[in-house]
Amino acid sequence: MADVFADLVGQDEAVVTLRRAAASAAALLRVESTPGVTVEPDGPEAAGGPGAGMTHAWIFTGPPGSGRSVAARAFAAALQCGHGTGCGACPGCHTTMAGTHADVRLVVPEGLSIPVKEMRALVLRAASTPSGGRWQVVIIEDADRLGERAGNALLKAIEEPSPRTVFLLCAPSTHPDDISVTIRSRCRIVPLRQPSAEAVAEVLVHRDGIAPDVAGWAAAAAQGHVGRARRLARDPEARQRRDAVLAVPRRLTGVGAAFDAAAALIEAAEAEAAASVAELDEAERAALQTALGAGGTGRGAAAAMRGAAGQLKDLEKRQKSRATRAQRDALDRALVDLAGFYRDALTSALRAPVAPVHTDTAALAEAGGQRWSAEGALRRLEAVLECRVAIEANVKPRIAVEAMMLALWKG
């Protein structure tokens, strides 16, 4: 059976670092639990002494698709591994990777930010003694969504950590816009790189059983994002959405067409987001209504439902925030595809000896590069990237996309 680091594609240096830290953590536990036992300073498990190479707070950085959350989960499993190696077969590894380990808590932001109330509750629970006798591990995906108050709550826990608590944060970079300087200064950084298309294609072929030609196309089109490559290779609807996005440059024939293209892109993102959260929203609402006594009879049930308005309103607020986040994520995926097209046009205009991102629209991108020149292709690429930045800065998506479409038309 493959170990827990097997899904971390193209990150050999990071895997070496994490294996060494997990071995050191295991050595530290043995020393603490067995008085009189020492570890050889030069021993492979100790990596310089018990606990050397291990620390209580880590930040995993890298571009989207590099595997930040995958690396964090794998490291958490290695810390809970009974052998201290991340074997992938023991109960500690299995339950951690399955998301059911009692001492591993995963924070996946559903809205635009992580609420301070949620972070305070998490920090409080993380300070407890591990039930399994190893480590309390807190994984925070998209730690760049920590607001100031939530970040301060986390900072206090990192500054005064419990002996057996480990915090694993995932963020695009260590820039102050992504993670505060004070939190960053108290964490060890594990940088991840964007895996090559060849490495992603190899994973799709050997692990997912996808045909080599489809895997190669999907890996290039996904620009090193393993999850997106897998979706493109398997999901016809994902391919249709991508085709619609890559048809945008042909549609920009005038001002009206630019606004129509913007509306279509926004509507497609809204539809994709609504479909992705509809089932979960309905399940949450049904579960809450049942818990509040919906369908019951008698005076008590009626009173409970009358007092449920506030809780239902809170749920609707959370669901609306999650839908907004899902819409922006869907829109961002479309913008990444569009940026890839204009990148292909730019490299074609420059006659750069690099493979295209979108092989199926390479001819169209080449024609665009010849018509626009390198400067025009670069301006269009910058317009797409500026749109991504604007949306991340909370500019209304429709306004940002309309401005982008006009810039793409004008060149």
C-alpha positions in Angstrom: 0.0 0.0 0.0 1.3 3.5 -0.9 2.3 5.8 2.0 0.5 9.0 2.8 2.8 11.2 0.7 2.0 9.3 -2.5 -0.6 11.9 -3.7 1.9 14.8 -3.3 2.9 15.2 -7.0 6.3 16.7 -7.9 7.2 17.8 -4.4 10.3 15.7 -3.6 12.0 18.3 -1.5 9.0 19.0 0.6 8.4 15.3 1.2 11.9 14.8 2.4 11.4 17.7 4.9 8.1 16.3 6.2 9.4 12.8 6.5 12.3 14.0 8.6 10.0 16.1 10.8 7.6 13.2 11.3 10.5 10.8 12.3 11.8 13.5 14.7 8.3 13.9 16.2 8.0 10.1 16.7 11.5 10.1 18.4 10.4 12.9 20.7 7.3 11.0 21.8 9.4 7.9 22.6 11.8 10.0 24.6 9.0 11.7 26.6 7.1 8.4 27.2 10.1 6.3 28.3 12.3 7.9 31.0 15.9 7.1 30.5 15.7 6.4 26.8 17.8 8.6 24.5 18.1 8.8 20.8 21.4 8.9 19.0 22.0 12.4 17.7 23.1 11.1 14.3 20.4 8.4 14.0 18.1 8.6 11.0 14.9 8.9 13.1 16.2 11.7 15.3 17.5 13.8 12.4 19.9 15.6 14.8 18.3 14.7 18.1 14.8 14.0 19.5 12.5 16.6 18.1 15.0 18.3 15.8 13.3 19.2 12.6 9.9 19.3 14.2 8.0 22.4 15.3 4.5 23.2 16.5 3.5 25.5 13.6 3.9 25.1 9.8 2.8 27.1 6.7 2.5 25.3 3.4 2.7 27.7 0.5 2.4 27.3 -3.2 0.2 28.1 -6.3 -3.3 26.7 -6.7 -3.0 23.0 -7.4 0.4 22.5 -6.0 -1.0 20.4 -3.2 -0.9 22.6 -0.1 -3.8 20.8 1.6 -2.7 17.4 0.4 0.7 18.0 2.0 -0.9 19.2 5.2 -3.1 16.1 5.5 -0.3 13.8 4.6 1.9 15.3 7.3 -0.9 15.1 9.8 -1.2 11.4 9.0 2.5 10.9 9.4 2.4 12.6 12.8 -0.4 10.2 13.9 1.2 7.2 12.3 2.0 4.4 14.7 5.4 3.9 13.0 6.2 7.6 12.7 6.7 7.2 8.9 3.3 7.8 7.3 3.0 4.2 6.3 -0.5 4.6 5.0 -1.7 1.3 6.5 -1.9 1.8 10.2 -5.1 3.1 12.0 -3.5 6.5 12.6 -2.8 7.0 8.9 -6.0 5.6 7.7 -8.3 7.6 9.9 -6.4 10.8 9.3 -6.6 10.5 5.6 -10.3 9.5 5.8 -11.0 12.6 7.9 -12.2 10.7 11.0 -9.2 10.9 13.4 -10.3 12.3 16.7 -7.2 14.4 17.2 -7.1 15.9 13.7 -9.3 18.9 13.0 -9.7 20.3 9.5 -10.9 23.9 8.9 -12.2 24.4 5.3 -13.5 27.9 4.9 -16.9 27.9 3.3 -17.4 31.7 3.1 -15.2 34.6 2.2 -13.4 34.6 5.6 -12.9 32.4 8.7 -15.1 33.7 11.5 -13.3 34.6 14.8 -15.9 32.6 16.8 -15.0 29.5 14.9 -11.3 30.1 15.3 -11.6 30.7 19.1 -13.6 27.4 19.6 -11.0 25.5 17.5 -8.1 26.9 19.4 -9.8 26.0 22.7 -10.4 22.4 21.6 -6.9 22.0 20.2 -5.4 22.8 23.6 -6.7 19.5 25.0 -4.7 16.4 25.5 -4.6 14.1 22.4 -6.9 11.1 23.0 -4.6 8.9 21.0 -1.5 9.8 22.9 0.3 11.4 20.0 -0.6 14.9 18.7 -3.5 17.3 18.4 -3.3 18.6 14.8 -5.2 21.6 13.4 -5.2 22.0 9.6 -6.4 25.3 8.3 -7.0 25.4 4.5 -6.9 28.8 2.9 -5.4 30.4 5.9 -5.2 33.6 3.8 -8.9 34.0 4.6 -8.2 34.6 8.3 -9.5 38.0 9.2 -7.7 40.2 11.7 -9.6 39.0 14.8 -9.5 35.4 13.8 -5.8 35.7 13.0 -5.1 37.2 16.4 -6.9 34.3 18.1 -4.7 31.9 16.2 -1.6 33.9 16.9 -2.1 33.6 20.6 -2.3 29.8 20.4 0.8 29.7 18.2 2.7 32.0 20.6 1.8 29.8 23.6 1.3 26.3 22.2 0.3 23.3 24.1 3.1 20.6 24.2 1.2 18.2 21.9 -0.6 20.6 19.5 0.5 21.2 15.9 -0.9 23.9 13.6 -0.7 23.4 9.8 -1.7 26.4 7.7 -2.1 26.5 4.0 -1.7 29.8 2.1 -0.7 30.9 -1.4 2.4 32.7 -0.2 4.0 34.2 2.9 3.2 37.7 1.6 1.5 39.9 4.3 -1.6 40.0 2.1 -1.9 36.2 2.6 -0.6 35.6 6.1 0.3 38.1 8.8 3.9 38.7 9.5 3.6 37.8 13.1 2.1 34.4 12.4 4.6 33.7 9.6 7.5 34.5 11.9 6.4 31.8 14.3 6.0 29.0 11.7 8.2 26.9 9.6 7.6 27.4 5.9 7.3 24.5 3.4 7.3 25.9 -0.1 5.6 23.8 -2.8 6.0 24.3 -6.6 3.6 23.9 -9.4 4.0 20.3 -10.6 4.9 19.8 -14.3 2.3 18.7 -16.8 4.3 15.5 -17.3 4.1 14.6 -13.6 0.4 15.3 -13.4 -0.3 13.2 -16.5 1.7 10.4 -15.1 -0.4 10.4 -12.0 -3.6 10.4 -14.0 -2.5 7.5 -16.1 -1.1 5.2 -13.3 -3.3 6.1 -10.4 -6.6 7.0 -12.1 -6.5 4.8 -15.2 -7.0 7.6 -17.6 -5.8 7.2 -21.2 -2.4 8.7 -21.8 -3.5 11.1 -24.6 -6.4 12.4 -22.5 -4.2 12.6 -19.4 -1.6 14.7 -21.3 -4.2 17.1 -22.7 -5.9 17.5 -19.3 -2.7 18.0 -17.4 -1.6 20.8 -19.8 -5.0 22.5 -19.8 -5.1 22.4 -16.0 -1.7 24.1 -15.8 -0.3 21.8 -13.2 -3.5 21.6 -11.0 -4.0 17.9 -10.3 -7.6 18.2 -9.1 -8.7 20.3 -12.1 -6.8 18.0 -14.5 -8.7 15.0 -13.0 -12.1 16.8 -13.4 -11.3 17.8 -17.0 -10.4 14.2 -17.9 -13.5 12.7 -16.2 -16.3 15.2 -16.3 -17.9 16.2 -19.7 -19.6 19.2 -18.1 -16.2 20.6 -16.9 -15.0 20.3 -20.5 -18.0 22.0 -21.8 -17.6 24.9 -19.4 -14.0 25.2 -20.4 -14.9 25.2 -24.1 -17.4 28.0 -23.5 -14.7 30.1 -21.8 -12.2 29.6 -24.6 -14.8 30.7 -27.1 -14.8 34.2 -25.5 -12.0 35.7 -27.7 -14.0 34.9 -30.8 -17.2 36.5 -29.4 -15.6 39.9 -28.7 -16.7 41.8 -31.8 -18.0 45.0 -30.3 -19.1 46.7 -27.1 -22.4 44.9 -26.9 -20.7 41.6 -27.5 -18.3 42.3 -24.7 -21.1 42.9 -22.2 -22.9 39.8 -23.5 -19.8 37.7 -22.9 -19.4 39.1 -19.4 -23.0 38.3 -18.6 -22.6 34.8 -19.9 -19.4 34.2 -17.9 -21.1 35.4 -14.7 -24.2 33.4 -15.3 -22.2 30.3 -15.9 -20.3 30.7 -12.7 -23.5 31.3 -10.8 -25.1 28.2 -12.2 -22.0 26.1 -11.5 -21.8 27.4 -7.9 -25.6 26.9 -7.3 -25.3 23.3 -8.5 -22.3 22.6 -6.3 -23.9 23.7 -3.1 -27.6 22.9 -3.6 -27.5 19.4 -2.3 -25.5 20.4 0.8 -27.8 23.4 1.5 -30.9 21.3 1.4 -29.4 18.6 3.7 -28.3 21.2 6.2 -31.7 22.9 6.3 -33.5 19.6 6.6 -31.2 18.5 9.5 -31.7 21.8 11.3 -35.5 21.7 11.0 -35.5 18.1 12.2 -33.4 19.0 15.2 -35.7 21.9 16.0 -38.8 19.6 16.0 -40.2 20.1 12.5 -43.0 17.6 11.9 -43.6 17.1 15.6 -46.9 17.7 17.3 -47.8 19.2 20.6 -47.2 22.5 22.4 -43.5 21.9 22.8 -42.8 21.2 19.2 -44.8 24.3 18.1 -42.8 26.5 20.6 -39.5 25.1 19.4 -40.3 26.0 15.8 -41.4 29.5 16.8 -38.0 30.0 18.3 -36.2 28.5 15.3 -36.3 31.7 13.1 -33.0 32.9 14.4 -31.1 29.7 13.8 -32.6 29.3 10.3 -31.5 32.9 9.6 -28.0 32.1 10.7 -27.9 29.0 8.5 -29.1 31.0 5.5 -26.4 33.6 6.1 -23.7 30.9 6.2 -25.1 29.2 3.1 -25.2 32.6 1.2 -21.6 33.2 2.1 -20.7 29.7 0.9 -22.5 30.2 -2.4 -20.7 33.5 -2.9 -17.3 31.8 -2.3 -18.3 28.9 -4.7 -19.3 31.4 -7.4 -16.0 33.3 -7.1 -14.0 30.0 -7.2 -15.9 28.9 -10.3 -15.3 32.3 -11.9 -11.6 32.2 -11.0 -11.3 28.8 -12.7 -12.7 30.3 -15.9 -10.3 33.3 -15.7 -7.4 30.9 -15.3 -8.4 29.1 -18.5 -8.8 32.5 -20.3 -5.4 33.6 -19.1 -3.9 30.4 -20.5 -5.4 31.3 -24.0 -3.8 34.7 -24.0 -0.6 33.3 -22.6 -0.5 31.0 -25.7 -1.2 34.0 -28.0 1.7 35.8 -26.4 4.2 32.9 -26.6 3.1 32.4 -30.3 3.7 36.1 -31.1 7.1 35.9 -29.5 7.9 32.6 -31.2 8.8 31.2 -27.8 9.8 27.5 -27.8 7.3 26.5 -25.2 4.3 24.1 -25.4 0.8 25.7 -25.4 -1.5 25.4 -22.4 -4.5 24.7 -24.6 -3.5 22.5 -27.4 -7.0 22.3 -28.8 -7.1 26.1 -29.3 -3.4 26.6 -30.3 -4.3 27.5 -33.8 -6.7 30.2 -32.7 -4.2 31.6 -30.2 -1.5 31.7 -32.8 -3.8 33.6 -35.2 -4.6 36.0 -32.3 -0.9 36.5 -31.5 -0.2 37.4 -35.2 -3.1 39.8 -35.3 -2.5 41.5 -32.0 1.3 41.4 -31.8 3.1 40.5 -28.6 2.2 43.8 -26.9 -1.5 43.4 -27.6 -1.5 39.8 -26.4 0.4 40.9 -23.2 -2.2 43.7 -22.6 -5.0 41.2 -22.8 -3.3 38.7 -20.5 -2.7 41.5 -18.0 -6.4 42.4 -18.2 -7.4 38.9 -17.2 -4.9 38.8 -14.3 -6.1 42.2 -13.1 -9.7 41.0 -13.1 -8.6 38.1 -10.8 -6.9 40.5 -8.5 -9.9 42.9 -8.4 -12.4 40.1 -7.6 -10.1 38.9 -4.8 -10.1 42.4 -3.5 -13.9 42.2 -3.3 -14.8 44.2 -6.4 -18.2 43.0 -7.5 -17.5 40.2 -10.0 -19.9 41.6 -12.7 -18.2 45.0 -12.7 -14.7 43.4 -12.8 -15.6 41.0 -15.6 -17.3 43.7 -17.7 -14.2 45.9 -17.4 -12.0 43.0 -18.4 -14.1 42.1 -21.5 -14.0 45.8 -22.7 -10.2 45.7 -22.2 -9.9 42.4 -24.1 -12.0 43.9 -27.0 -10.1 47.2 -27.2 -6.7 45.4 -26.7 
